[in-house]
C-alpha cells in the first residue's frame, strides 16, 4: 500500500481524505483487536494516519491545516464500511 505524504503546500479536500482513509481500512482493521486489548492505538496505525495527512484535517486553515467542513454536526469526510 502506498501513501502520499501531505505537506504544508498541499490542501487535500474531504474527498481526498476519505480516499486516504479507505486505503488505510485494511491496516486499521488488522490492528483493531490488538489496539482494543492494549487500550491504545497501535503506533503503526498512528504513523499511517499521520502519513496520510488525516491528523491535519481538524484545525482551521489559519493554522496551516486542512479544514474539513461539517454538516448537521457530522464531518463531511466520513467513511462507511
URHUFEN-V417175 format. One record per helix or strand of 3 or more residues. SS is the DSSP state (alpha for helix, beta for strand). FROM is the first residue (numbers start at 1). TO is the last residue. Records with the same first field share a line. If there is no record, write none. Layout:
SS: FROM-TO / FROM-TO
//
This chain:
alpha: 14-38 / 43-51 / 54-56 / 61-63
//
